[in-house]
Structure formats: structure tokens, C-alpha cells
Amino acid sequence: MPAVSKGDGMRGLAVFISDIRNCKSKEAEIKRINKELANIRSKFKGDKALDGYSKKKYVCKLLFIFLLGHDIDFGHMEAVNLLSSNKYTEKQIGYLFISVLVNSNSDLIRLINNAIKNDLSSRNPTFMNLALHCIANVGSREMAEAFAADVPRILVAGDTMDSVKQSAALCLLRLNRTSPDLIPMGEWTSRVVHLLNDQHLGVVTAATSLIITLAQKNPDDFKTSVSLAVARLSRIVTSASTDLQDYTYYFVAAPWLSVKLLRLLQCYPPPEDAAIRGRLTECLETILNKAQEPPKSKKVQHSNAKNAVLFEAISLIIHHDSEPTLLVRACNQLGQFLQHRETNLRYLALESMCTLASSEFSHEAVKTHIETVINALKTERDVSVRQRAVDLLYAMCDRSNAKQIVAEMLSYLETADYSIREEIVLKVAILAEKYAVEYTWYVDTILNLIRIAGDYVSEEVWYRVIQIVINRDDVQGYAAKTVFEALQAPACHENLVKVGGYILGEFGNLIAGDPRSSPLIQFNLLHSKFHLCSVPTRALLLSAYVKFINLFPEVKGTIQEVLRSDSQLRNADVELQQRAVEYLRLSCIASTDILATVLEEMPPFPERESSILAKLKKKKGSGTVSDVEDTRKERNTNVNGSTDHTTFSLYFYYPTGGNLHCYSRTHSNAIADICKLGVSSVFQVTSSPSSDLLGLGNSSAVNSGSPPAASNAASLLVDVFSESLPVAPLALSAFRFVCKNNGVLYENQLLQIGLKSEFRQNLGRMYVFYGNKTSTQFLNFSASVVLDGGAQLQQILNIECLSDFVEAPVLNINFRYGGSVQNIAVRLPVTLNKFFQPTEMMSQDFFQRWKQLSDPQQEVQKIFKAKHSMDTEITKAKIIGFGTALLDGVDPNPSNFVGAGVIHTKTIQVGCLLRLEPNTQAQMYRLTLRTSRGSVSQRLCDLLSEQF
């Protein structure tokens, strides 16, 4: 930076600041500020031209007044004039004023941009730095549009000075964060990677920050950075602190650069090259070894820098999850921090070990620290550390230690902070269910959970208890006995009453033989809690009472008296009154056989994803440690601890290749096959009842080289690949679903196929319902499943969009009816617009983006005759149903419709803008679509135009 001359002290500014500080009241301050503003205004408007020093002084005063909280509505032009000065201090104040006070909508932006362009082309490093700092500080879209091409050019130019390269890299990083769509990816992207080899470590640090952000969005473009990052990291960790003296922080060589390089390597899988991989392993081992060395300084800055590099290295080891030795060493190193006196280190150690517990290589090593973690749960003062300890216990739990961990979590629950009790309850319920070898222990645990923290036991928890008890005959008697004993406590939580009422109503007969739990005693026990419960619980108890009438005829009179009481028949709550009247009437007029039929025992629930697990995922958010751990633990077991998988047979073919992945799941025992046209192998998919939100986390496509064993399955494969297979064209079936997700897809005199679907970004889930309209069974309904007359079968398809596509997959249904094989082929309504995410935009942003998509290949326009009534509200509903956001007030013509959205695929995101112009007199439409891919524009135009 140039030296500041003696005359740059700006005595007038110092006097003004002193006057402001000496003001005794707010009124005196405002008076002094107004006086100064009037003086500055008169100077700016005076006939006498001001020199650069005076302009700088007055602009500084305005800046100071603004920082005091007062509005400034003049002086902007004078600040812009300072940008053309050749004095550093004057230009610096001008840029400072603009960075703070000038907004992106100012009329002066063009003048400012011209001044910045002049400084960027001046080759004066000081002026170039000031200009780059201003661009980064403002960071508006206008700045990004004006300098998106200049900043990368400066960054990779061979004659650019090191300080300017640093500023250019950080400026480009800022623009990429604020306006990523305006930063062009070109030749400079490959050249910026080589900045990792730069001699100046400041340039390397700035470039690494930029490459991390770019690699996260376009990893393939920056793959070469891996080898360079490993080489640079190796030179840093193996060097002595004296070798990098200018970048050594408290005896730690370049800690910030080391952390950034380790973070960059986490954007990629382990290197395939054995030499690079070995060199990286040596680096990580060196970092772990240095962590064991005695500290070279007692100052906290030394330990902070050293631990920052260590924890980032451990994160990289966990990310790669491929070196068992490193994983175990990392676990042991973290174990030493569990009892460290620094709270932050204990927190970070627990958090990192949660992730380590999900690795098959280090899970056992993590389990060795269970006593230390339990002790932290009991003695730790900081609630956030205790919460991480709970997370780690949950992550390290398996069948060998489940009872110990659940017992400790229940013990801690009695004194736990209220903010984390609900989460602990969910985790205890999940662990008890997942690792229950004896379901009597599961019942005891859940009832104990309700006793300790009943207010935090959600409906999902006690619902799940009911499902499991009903589905398992071996635990029903024990559950009835246990809840009967629990209800005898003077004070019971309402959730316990709900569970007790449901279980005794279903299985109270299993303990009725004991005189201590006779039918009348069971009823009196439940009814003693009735007046203390809320309306929903009372409704459940009334249902339990009428179940008792079926189970125990001897208490029928007693229960009918309760139902006849005025408190029931004339209850203010309509639900309770209706139940009492209907249950009483049913018990009076129905015969024993009818009662037994109507009030028979609940059938087993179909196996499904644990609602408790889904609630925990929702509470924690996707991608959390708990989510990763659940995926690891559920690879080979379902929520009830069994390894049974239930699937359903489905055949697809793809007329244009595999741009969609579809996975099938039903609750029938069969085989799921996915076939692609032109691919001879069959992909077998078996899905457990437990899954993530869209069911894609646990579904796996396994390449099976052999065809299905069953002969009828082989014949079906021939039909799939046959060109003569009749396929319903998209216009006849799936076109009706372009703007909606639910409805009847196909129907004839035998079969009805209904759909219900949901989509999120590039993933989708589709529920397919098959209804038998006849009174005869369908035999061999898609691989040996019997579909009874009048019955309905549900199937779940999970869909992933890999890239833009045209043709939808074909669903082939095969079954035997009346001695003949029926073959039906229906095209599924999976169209490109289903993967839209709506985008809200202002009018200025919309038309600015519209102009950017001006390439002829990016625009498709179609003029067509209206096929339906040109109703405004229906048109709006169709555009919203198409998937885009409907932008009101954007188009100058209020009768036009404008929409915006982004199509998400696994590989790319495609922005889309649409404009629909109706002509009611001519009964015509003009539809214009602009997207960043021409093929997408054409496909969307074809789909949407058919809807009007």
C-alpha cells in the first residue's frame, strides 16, 4: 500500500468526529450533523470546484454520518468522481463509499462499472485490488454480468501479480456464490487448478477456496485438482515450521491452507492412482502422528491450529472410509479427546465419532469407548455435549450392547434437559424396536418410557407399540399382563391409558383367567381413568368397552349401564355421544355372531417403514449422522429385526434408453425386475419395508446375469422385448397426468389401475393401485401373485431422473383370467415436467434472464388452437400443476401468463421460463418456452400445449 502523506490526516474530519463525541444529548448530535450536512451540500453545489482532498474529506464525513445511522441522499456523484483520481487515498475513499452506500439499482452503476474497468485494465496492482474488492463487496448481479469474464482472465493471466491473483480468486468466489449462473465455465477452469502449484501460498489459499466451491457444483471439471492438492499437502505436512516461516502460525505450518486442501479432497472419492493414494495416506498418518507429539507451545492458538488440521484430516478419513488402519487410529485419537478439559474438543470428538460409528471398519473401535460416553452423559455440564453423547450412544448401538445403552438413556431421560427429551424418546423407541431379541423387553422398555417421559411420547411411538404387539402372537399375553399391572398405579400418563385400553380391548381375554385380572376388574380399572382423560382417549376407551362386550359377555350389562348414562348419551362432544349411542345400540340388537364378526380381533398390520424412524429423520433433517447410521444398520435388517424382504414383480422397457431409474416395492412375495431395451441382463430389486423418504436409500439394483428361473417369467421377458407388444400411446393415457399426479391411469372390464404420485427435485415416488373389477381371482398376476375378486393390490415405484428424457417407461401387466393370459402394456405418466421445482422471480430478473436465453436453439414457440374453454382460473391451475411457479404482475399484458422453474436431474439442472399468450377472440394460444437446453424446450412445449 502506498505511504500516506502527512496532509492526508484530514483535520476537519477529526474535528467533526470530536464534536459528535462531545455532544451531551441526542438532539445536540442531530443538530451538529444537520449543520455539517448543510455545509457539505453547499460545498458540493458551490461554483468553486473542489480539489481531490476536499472531496475525499467531505465524502468521509458523509460516510461517518451514515455509519451513525442517518440517511445520506447526496454525495454519490462526488464519490464516483474520486474513482478517477490517481491518488490511492482518494480512490480508496471513493471505493469505500460506493461499497457501503451505493445499491445495485442506482443510476450510477454504469459510471462505477466504467471506472472499475479502467482500474482493472490499468495494470496498477494497487488500483486493481481496490476494484476487485469493490466488485466482491457489492456482489450484485449487475457486477457479475459486467465482470464475469474479466475477473477469471485476470486470475489466470501469467503476468498478474500475486496480490492481485488473491483478490481475483476471492472476488470470483464471491460472484460465484451470489450469481452462479452468470459465471462462465471455460478454459480458465482448467488453468485455475494449476494455481495450486503456485509459489505464493497466499495465492494457493485463495485459489483453494475457489476450487472447493466450484468442485462441489462441477466435480468432473476439477478432478485434476486431487493430485495437485495431495502434492501440496504433502509438502506442507512434511516441512519444518522454519521452511514456511511466513505462513507458520504458532509452530503449525500453514494450518488454514492445510484445512482447505483437506476439505477439497473431501469433494472426491479416494484417488484411484496407487501412488497418489499412498502419498495421501502418508500425509494423513503424519498428521495423526504429529497429534501425538508433545505441544511446542502452551498457548491456546497452537493447540487450536493443530487440532483444526487434525479434525479436518479425520473428516477426510471418514469420508474415504477405505483405510481400516486410519479409521481405527482416528477413533483412538478422538477417544483421547473425550476426557479433555476443553469443552469444544469433547464436543467435536463426540460429533466425529458419531460418523465413525457408521463405518464397518471402525464401529467396533468406537464401541470400546462406551463407558466414557456414558460417563459424559451423566457428568457433562454443557447440554450440547450431552446431546452429542446421546447421538453417539445411538450410533454405536447394536445387538450386543442395546440393553445397556437403552437402560442408560432411560436413566438419563429422568433428568435430561427438556429441549432434547423428545429426541431421546424417539431414539430409545427406535433402538428398543430394532434390537429387541425378546419382545417382552421391548414392551417393558416402551411402558417405562411412557412412565418416565409420557409428555414427550408422540403418537407415532405408541402407535408403533400397538402395531408390533398385534403382529406378534408370542408377546400379546405378556403385553396385556404388563399394561394391566402398569395401570394399577395411582397416577398414569394418558399415553399409558391409550396403550392399555387398546391392548386390553384386543387381548384382555388372555389374562382373564387370573382372578386378579378378571373381566370386571379390567373394566373397572380402565373406567377409573376415564374421567381424567381427554376426548380422543375417552373415545378409544369406549371402543375398548364395546370390545369387552364381545370378549366377556358377563360384563355386558355393566358396560351397557355406562353407555346409557347421561354423561355419555348426552355428552357435549359429538364424537363421544355418537360412539356411545352406536355402541349401545349395537350391543342391544346384534346377535353374538354379528358381534363377533364386527368386533373381531384386529388383523396384523402390513409391514412398513417405522413411523418413529421417519419422525426422527424429519426432526434431525436429512443427511444427518442419525440418517447415515440408520442406513448402515438397516442394510440387512428390517425394523422388526428380521431379514425378510417383500417385493412385487414389475417389467419395464425404455424406448429411448435409461435416463430414468425405477424401483419397485409392494407388500406381496414376488420378484422385482427392471428391464431396459437392448440390455440382455435382468436387474433384480428387493426392497425392505424400511426405507428413506423416497425409498431410494435402501433400494439397490443388482445385476443378475441369469434369467428368472420360472418359465412363465422367461416368456414375459420375451413379451417385454417384442416389438409387437401393444403399448398405449402417451396421448391416450399419461397426457392426462401432465398437470396432475392422481387419478385412474387405465381401466377395462377386468382391471382398473390407479395412480398417486409425488415428486421432489430429481426423485419421485408413485403408488400404483390394481383393482380387480370381476368376482374371479386373477391367477399368476405378475409372477405368482393371486389378486382376489374385488380386491386391490398396491405397488410403490421409486423413480430417479438421471438426465432429460422423452419417452416414459412402459408398465407391463400379465395375469391369467378365464383360462387365458392377459397382457396389458401402459405407459407410466412420468414426464419431464414432473421434476420441476418452481422458482419465484421479480419482473426485472425474469426479463433479464429471458434475454440471456436468446439463443435460437434455446427457444421454442408454438401457436395452436384452443381445445378447451379458455378460462383464466383453469389456465392458472394447469400452469401451476405443470410444475412452474406462476409469476403474477411480471408480464406487461395482464392477460398473459408467465412461469419459471428449474428441472432437476441427477447430472444437471435446467432453468425454464415460459410465457403463454391467449387470444380469446381467435380462440388461439401462443406458447413460448426458453430453457438452457433446446431439447428440453421442445419437450416441455409439446407437453404443455396439449393441455390447452
ABEGO torsion letter per residue (X at the ends): XBBBBAAAAGAAAAAAAAAAAABABAAAAAAAAAAAAAAAAAAAABABBBBAAAAAAAAAAAAAAAAAGBBBABGAAAAAAAAABABAAAAAAAAAAAAAABBAABAAAAAAAAAAAAAAAAGBAAAAAAAAAAAAAAGBAAAAAAAAAAAAAAAABAABBAAAAAAAAAAAAAAAAABAAABBBBAAAAAAAAAAABABAAAAAAAAAAAAAAAAABAAAAAAAAAAAAAAAAAAAABBAAABAAABBGGBBGAAAAAAAAAAAAABBBBABAAAAAAAAAAAAAAAAAAABBBABABAAAAAAAAAAAAAAAAAAAAAGABAAAAAAAAAAAAAAAABABAAAAAAAAAAAAAAAABAAAAAAAAAAAAAAAAAAAABABAAAAAAAAAAAAAABBAAAAAAAAAAAAAAAAABBAAAAAAAAAAAAAAAAAABABAAAAAAAAAAAAAABAAABBAAAAAAAAAAAAABAAAAAAAAAAAAAAAABABBBAAAAAAAAAAAAAAAAAAAABAAABAAAAAAAAAAAAAABBAAAAAAAAAAAAAAAAABAAAAAAAAAAAABAAAAABABAAAAAAAAAAAAAAAABBAAAAAAAABBBBBBBBBBBAAAAAAAAAAEBGBAAAAAAAAAAAABBAAGBABBBBBBBBBBBAAEBABBBBBBBABBBBBBBBBBGBABBBBBBBBABBBAAGAAABBBBBBABBBABAAAAAAAAAAABAABBBBBAAAAAAAAAABABEBABBBAABBBBBBBBBBEABBBBBBBBBBABABBBBGBGGGBBBBBGBBBBBBBBBBBABBBABBBBBBBBBBBGGBBBBBBBBBBBBAAAABBBBBBBAAAAAAAAAABABAAABBBBBBBBABBBBAAAAAAAAAAAGBBBBBGABABAABBBBBBBBBBAABBBBBBBBBBBBAAAGBBBBBBBBABAAAAAAAAAAAAAAX
